[in-house]
Every structure is written in C-alpha cells, then in structure tokens.
Amino acid sequence: MPKTIRNEFEKKLTYDNLMQAHKLSKKGKGYRKEIILFNLKQEEYIMWLYEKLKNGTYRHSGYTIFYVTEPKLRKIEKSIYIDRIVHRWVVDNFLEPYFVPTFLNTSYACLKKRGMHKACLDVQNTMKHLERTWKEYYILKMDVRKYFQNIDKDILYKILNKKIQDNKLLWLLKEIIYSNEGKKGLAIGNYTSQMFANIYLNEVDQYIKNKLHCKYYYRYLDDSICMFKTKEEAKNALEKIKKFLENNLELELNEKTQIFKNKQGVNFCGYKINPYRLKIRDKGKRKLKKKVKELKYKIGVGELDSKEAKKYLCGHFGYIKYADVKNLAEKIFDT
C-alpha cells in the first residue's frame, strides 16, 4: 500500500461503491423508517449523492442530539442517513485500507480480527511470559481524559494531511470533521469517528513503540497498558508520554492512570486479567444483572419481544464466554 494517498477520490467515487456503502450502512437496520423511505428511491438518491460528491457541492447536514447513560453518560450526535453512507464510503475506501496498515498490531479497537477479546488474550499471554522471565515487574495503565470530547480537529486534519495528497478527499474529510460544533470533539455516533480516534492516537502509539522502545504496549481506544521491569522505567516513560500527549495532541491522562506491581493483575477491556485467569469485573456483573432485569420487565409488560432482547444480549454472551467463570450466565439470567 502506498505511503500517501494520491488521486484516489475520483477512482473510488463510483455509483457501485456508494451503493455498496448504502448496503453496509443499512445492514441490520432495514426496519427503520428512514431506511425504508430511502430504499424506495435508492437509485435516485445514490445518483444524487454521486453528483454532489463529484462536483464538490456535498454539504454535511446537522445532527440529532440525544444522550445515553450506559456505560456512562454520553452525548450522541446522530447524522442523517445519507451522511452515514458517505461516512461508510470514506472509511471503507480510504481510511481503513490506507491508515490501518500503519497501526501497531497491539492497537485493537474497532479493527477487523482484533477487538477486546484479542486484546485481553494478548495482554494475558505477555503477563505469562513476563512472570517466567522477570517474575516481578510493573504495569503502567493509562487512560486519556474525556478522549472523544478533547480530540483537536485542527491537529487531526494535519495528521490526515501528512498522508493524503488528494485535494478532493481532504475537502470531504474536512467537511465531516468540522460538521459538529466546537474546535474540539468528534461526533460520537459517526462511523468515521472511531477510525479518526484510532488515527489520532496512532501518533502516541508510534512514539511509545519507536522512540521509547516499549516492547510490551497495548491499547484499546483511549485505554492503554505498558509493562516495564522496574518502577523507575515506568515513571520515566509516563512523564515522557504525558509531555508528548500535551505538546502534540493537546490531550491529558486522567486520574485512573497509575503504576503498580504485576501481582494484583490489571483491569483492561472490562476484564480483570491475571496470567492464568480472565475474570469479569464486579462492576460489569452488576451492570449486566441490572440490564437483564430491565429487559425481563420490558418483555413482561409487552414493550419488547424476546427476539429483540436476544439480539441485544448476543454481545454480552460473548463477553461472558471469554471469561473464566462457572455458571455465571445462568446466575445472571436467573436474576
């Protein structure tokens, strides 16, 4: 894959590619009113979008704003459907094929064949290895303060600009990045935002791996782990990482950042990881029990059918499956 993107916008801008982006965007959501209406005239709408992108008159629309409370209170900015097709087209044709190959193989969030389970298993395997070689070592666990809200749009655009020499693509990326209010903060809800977030922190990934030469480094979105033989090494690395984040990305680490001995294990991606055991954290168990009770109530009063409830719980079954627990699923679903 070339190091820079040149003259790819025109090549990738085809009716078929936009139609494919539409098909992928509506997957599993075909029952929604906006998609049903779009499907009635999909050829006409895709052709309209093609012309707007081709002649440079496409403009990103505003957002519908709502809030979710799980896993914590977050502001969600939802784009209209035709903008979501553009997001999908951009990720699949430009961001994923050109930027993902530059990521470390120990970056896991929202990437194919990676994800949180692989992250946990890789961390656990490293802990086994270090227990045999070092016996005692130190873990530096870092968490970025309010990550999505603090991504600087100008800095993100400059990072993209280093790799992209295609004015039309840069125009479109700018249209998406600056589509919500404020100098900082990506729209949580856009398909592009997860990839932009990975591209942004790839800057510090490369610094940690190639400048600090941290061999045992793992990141899942804004949550990361480094392992060192001594506490002094961990402290020195932490100070350098803090400076890099502040000076280059205008980010800060939050109060969850800490250095501790390996004996206590590490919390990562919702699990408590030890060399020979992967446990679900008590906080995760409580949240899951609460959600199951809510779903059972909704089924009981007719607000939700069991088929929809099962769809929601599929991810949770996977979460439990990877942990070393006995009969946890039965205990939770009997609540």
MIVEXMI-468149 format. One record per atom (N, C-alpha, C): x, y, z; residue in one letter. Coordinates in steps of 0.05 Angstrom, whole numbers, plus 5000, padded with zeros to 4 digits. Example, Ala and Ser with C-alpha at 12.3 -4.5 7.8 and 13.67 -1.06 7.14 Angstrom:
526448865156A524649105156A526449345156A525749555142S527349795143S525850015157S
end
This chain:
501749765000M500050005000M501750255000M501350444982P502950694980P502850845007P505050995012K505251155037K503351385037K502751495013T500951725011T498651654992T496451794997I494051764980I494051984959I494251904934R494252094912R492152024892R490452224885N488552194863N486751944865N486051874890E484351634894E481351704895E480751954902F477952034905F476351974880F477352064857E475952034832E475651734825E477751574831K477651294824K475651144841K475451214866K473651074885K470751174884K470451414872L467751534871L466251404848L464851194853T463151054833T460351004844T458550974827Y455750914835Y455750654851Y457250454841D457350184854D458450204883D460650354886N461850384913N459950524932N458550724923L456650864940L454250674947L453350524928M451150334933M452050114953M454550034951Q455649834970Q455749954998Q456450215000A456550355026A453750365038A451750415021H448950415029H448150135040H448749925025K448049655034K449249585061K451749665065L453149605090L452049785113L451350035106S450350215127S447550135138S445950015120K443249935129K443049655141K445349505140K445349235150K444349215179K442349045183G441149015210G439349235219G438949435201K437249675209K435149725188K434649535171G432749575149G429849635157G429249575182Y426549625192Y426049925200Y428150085201R427850365209R426550525187R424950715195K423350875176K425051015155K427251145165E428951305146E430151125125E430750875132I431950695112I429850585093I427550525104I425350425087I424750635065I424550895074L423951105055L426251145035L428751115044F431051145026F430950925005F430350685014N430350444996N428350484973N426150624978L424150664957L425250804932L427250984937K428451124914K431451114916K432550884923Q435350864929Q437150934905Q436350844881E437950904857E438151204852E435851334856E435651624852E437351774872E437151694898Y438651824919Y441651784916Y442451544909I445351484906I446451644883I444951674861M445851824838M446152124846M444252214862W444352494871W446852534888W447452344906L449752364923L452352354907L452352184887Y454652164869Y455352434856Y453252564846E453652824832E454653034852E453453034876K454353234896K457253194904K458152954907L460952894914L462752964891L461852904867K463552944843K463953234837K461853404840N462253684834N462953854858N463353724882G464253864905G462154034919G459553974915T457454134927T456153984951T457153744958Y456053604981Y456653755006Y454653785023R455053905049R453853725071R455453675092H454553505114H452253645128H450153495134S447853605148S448353625178S446453745193G446653765222G446053495235G445853505262Y445653265277Y443053265295Y442053025300T440152985321T441652905346T441253055368I442753005392I441052865413I442152665425F440952525448F443052425466F442252325489Y444252235510Y443751945517Y445851795522V445651525532V447051515560V446251325576T447451305603T449151065607T449150875588E450850635590E453050635569E455550575576P456450515603P456850755621P456651005609K456751255624K455251465608K454651685620L453151895606L454752005583L453551985559R454952085535R453052225517R454052435504K452452585484K452952455457K450752375444I450852245418I449852435397I451352475375E450552645353E449952465329E447452435322K446652255300K446352405274K447752305254S447552425227S445052315212S444252465192I442052365175I443152125158I441451965147Y442351715135Y444251755111Y443751955095I445351985071I448252065079I448552205100D451252275111D452652015121D451051835133R452251585143R453251415120R452051435097I453051295073I455751405065I456051665066V458651795060V460751705080V460051695105H461951605126H462951325119H461151155113R461850875107R463650865082R463051015062W464651015037W467451115043W467751325060V470351435066V472051235082V470851105102V472350915118V473250675101V471350555086D471950315071D473850355048D473850585036N475450625012N478050785017N478250925040F480651085044F481851045072F480351085093L481551075120L482550795127L480850595122E481550325130E483850215113E483750225087P485950105071P488550245073P488550505078Y491050665078Y492150715106Y490450735126F491450805153F491850565171F490050375170V490250135188V492849995185V493949955160P496649825158P498849975173P498450235180T500550385195T500250345225T497950225234F497550195263F499249975274F499849995300L501249765313L499349535314L500449285314N498749055317N497649015345N498549195364T497449185391T495449415396T494349525374S492149715376S489649555367S487549555383Y485449355379Y482649455374Y482049705380A479249795380A478149825352A475749715347C474249755322C475849675297C477549465300L479149375278L478449075272L478349005247K477648735239K479748535250K478748305260K480448085270K482048175295K481248385308R482548465333R480348475355R479748715366G477648735385G478548685414G476748715433M477448705461M478348425470M477148215459H477947945468H480747875461H481547955436K484347905428K486248075445K485348325451A487048495468A487548365495A485448265507C485748135534C487547895532C487147725512L488747485510L491647545505L492247755488D494947835483D496347945509D494848105524V495848205550V496447975569V494547785570Q494847555588Q497347385580Q497647345554N500047185545N502647325552N502647595549T505047745557T505547725587T503447735603M503747705632M504947435639M504047225625K505146955630K508146955623K508847075601H511647075592H513347235611H512447465620L514047635638L514247515666L512247365674E512347225700E514647015700E514946895677R517046695675R519846815672R520047045659T522647175653T523447375675T521647555683W522247765702W521247695730W519147535732K517747465757K516247715768K517747915776E516448165786E516948385766E514848535759Y515148755740Y512948965746Y512849185731Y510949395737Y509249455712Y506749515718I504849585697I504049875698I504350015676L503450285673L500850285658L498650355672K496050355659K495150645655K494450715630M493850995623M491051015611M489751235618D487151295607D486951595601D486151655576V486051935567V483552075578V483852315588R481552465599R479652545577R477152455580K474952535561K475952535532K476752305523Y478252295497Y476752415473Y474352305467F472952395443F472352695444F471652795468Q471053085470Q473453265467Q475853145470N478353315470N480053275445N479153125426I480653105401I480553375386I482853485382D483053745368D482753705338D480753845327K480153805298K482453895280K483654115287D485854215270D488254025270D488853915293I491053725295I490453465280I487953375282L487053135268L487353175237L486453415228Y486553475200Y489453485190Y491253585206K494053595199K495253315197K494453145215I495452865215I494552725189I492052765182L491052655157L492452775132L492953025134N494253175112N497053065106N498452955126K501152855122K501152615103K498952465102K498752225086K497152255061K495552465060I493652495037I494552735020I494952674994Q495552884974Q493352864953Q490952904961D488652894944D486753104954D486553324940N485053564949N482053504953N480953344935K478153284938K477553114963K479252924968L478952764992L479352935018L481253105017L481753285040L479353465045L478153565023W475753725025W473453575039W473053325031L470953165043L471453095072L473953025079L474652965107L474253215124L474953445114K474553695128K471553745133K469953685113E467053715115E465953545138E466953305141I466053125162I467153205189I469753255191I471053315216I469853565229I469353775213Y468354025224Y465254045223Y463853825220S460953825217S459453875243S460753835266N459453895291N460854135304N459554245324E460554495335E463054465352E464654675353G466954685371G469554615358G471754725370K474454685360K475354395366K474254295388K474954025396K472553845397K473053585394G470853385398G469753275372G469853015369L468652875346L465752805352L464152775332A461352695336A461252395342A460652335368I460352055375I457751955362I457951755346G455651655330G456351635301G458351795292N459251775264N461051525261N460651385239Y462351155233Y465251235230Y465751475220T468451575216T469951625243T468451685264S469651785289S471451585302S470651325302Q472351115314Q474951105299Q474851115273M477351095257M479051345261M477751585261F479251825267F480651815294F479251705314A480351685341A482751505341A482751285326N485051105324N487351235310N486751385289I488851525274I490251735292I488651865308Y489652075325Y491651965346Y490851745359L492551625380L494751455368L494651395343N496851245330N499451415332N499151675334E501451845337E503051775363E501551745385V502951675410V503751385410V502251215397D503050925394D505850905382D506151055360Q508751035346Q511051155363Q510351365378Y512351485396Y513151285418Y511251155430I511750965452I513350725442I512650625419K513950385408K516650445396K516850655380N519350705365N521250905377N520351085395K522151275408K522751185436K520751095451L521250995478L521950705479L521550565457H522250285454H520950105476H518350175481C516850005500C515849755485C517049525492K516449275478K513649175484K512749215508Y510149095517Y508149325521Y506949395498Y504949625498Y502449535484Y500149595496Y497549505486Y495549735489Y493949785468R491849995470R489249905459R487149975474Y484349945464Y483050225467Y482850355444L481850635443L483450815461L482350925483D483851115499D484950985525D484750725526D485650565549D488150405541D490450445555S492850315546S494550205569S496250015563I497949885583I500849865572I502749925589C505649875584C506749715607C508549525601M509749365622M512749405622M513849445646F516649505650F517949335672F520549295670K521949125690K522149275717K522549545716T522849695741T520749925743T520350015767K518450235772K519550495760K522250515762E523550755752E523150785721E523350565707E522950565678E520050655672E518150555687A515350615683A514850915689A516051025710K515751305717K516851485695K519251425686N520551585664N518851585639N517851345632A516151325608A513551485611A512351475634L509851625639L510351925635L512452035646E513052315644E513352395614E514752235599K515252295571K512652275555K510952075561I508452045547I506552275553I506552365578K504852595586K505652845569K508252885567K509253125552K508453095522K508852855511F508152815483F505152875478F503452765495L500552805492L499853095493L500953235513E500353525517E501353695494E503853645486N505153815466N504253765437N503653505431N503053435404N500053385398N498553305418L495753235413L493753385431L494853555449E493253715468E491353535484E492453315494L490953125510L492253095537L490653015557E491752955584E490852675593E492452555610L491652305623L489952365647L488052195653N486352245676N487352105702N485752135723E486552035749E486651725751E485551585731K485751295731K488551195724K490151375713T492951295705T494551235730T495850995730Q497350915753Q499550715746Q501450675765I503550475762I503350285786I503350025781F503049825802F504449565795F504949395815K506249145811K504448945797K505648765783N504148565767N502448375784N503048335809K501748135826K498748175828K497848425827Q495048485830Q493448455805Q494748385782G493248365757G492648645746G491148655724V490548915712V487648915701V486249135704N483549165693N483949275664N482749135645F483049215617F480749105601F479449285585C477149205568C474949055583C474449135608G472249025623G472848765638G475348675636Y476148435650Y478348495671Y478548325691K480848325709K482648105699K485048185689I486847995676I489147915695I489447665699N491747545712N493047345693N495547265698P496847085678P495246835671P493746725691Y492446475686Y489446485691Y488446735692R485546765697R484547025685R482247005671L480847245660L478147265673L477747465690K475347485705K473747725696K471047705698I469447945693I469448105719I469848365715R469948545739R467148555752R467148595778D464648615793D462748825782D463949055774K462449275763K460949175738K462249025721G461048915697G458748725703G459148555723K457048365731K454548515740K454948725757R452648875767R451149015744R452549125725K451249255703K449649065686K450848825682L449448625665L446948515679L447148475705K444748385720K442548585719K443248845722K441349055720K439949075693K441549035672K440449055645K438648815639K439348575649V437648345645V434948385659V435048495683K432548545697K430748745682K431948945670E430449145655E429149015630E430748845616L429648705593L427448515600L427748375622K425548195631K423048345637K423348575649Y420948745655Y419648835630Y421248925610K420149025585K418648805570K419748565571I418448335558I415848275572I415848285598G413448235614G411148425609G411748675605V409648875600V409048925571V410448765553G409848775525G411248995510G413249135522E414749345508E416849235489E417648985493L419748865478L419248565475L419848455451D419548165448D422148025453D422047765459S424447615467S426547605445S425647625419K427547615397K429347865397K428148105402E429648345404E431548345428E430548235450A432148215475A434648035470A434247815456K436547635450K438647775433K437647935413K439548085396K441348265413K440148405432Y441648585449Y443648425466Y442948195475L444548045494L446747875481L446747855454C448747695440C451647785447C452148045447G454748145454G455548075483G453548085501H454148015529H454847725533H453547555517F454147265518F457147225510F458047365490G460847345481G462647445503G461847665517Y463447775539Y463847575561Y461747425568I461847225589I463446985579I463046905554K464346665544K467346665546K468646895543Y471546915543Y472646915572Y471046955592A472046965619A472046685632A473846665652D474046415667D471946415690D469546345683V467346355703V465746095701V464546015723K462845775723K459945855727K458345785708N455445825711N454646125715N456346305706L455746585710L453246665694L453146575669A450846645652A448246555665A448146305675E445746205688E444946375712E447046445728K446546605752K445346875745K446547005725I445547275717I442747265705I442247065687F439747055674F437446935691F438246835715D436146745733D435346955753D436647195751T436047415770T433247515766T
end
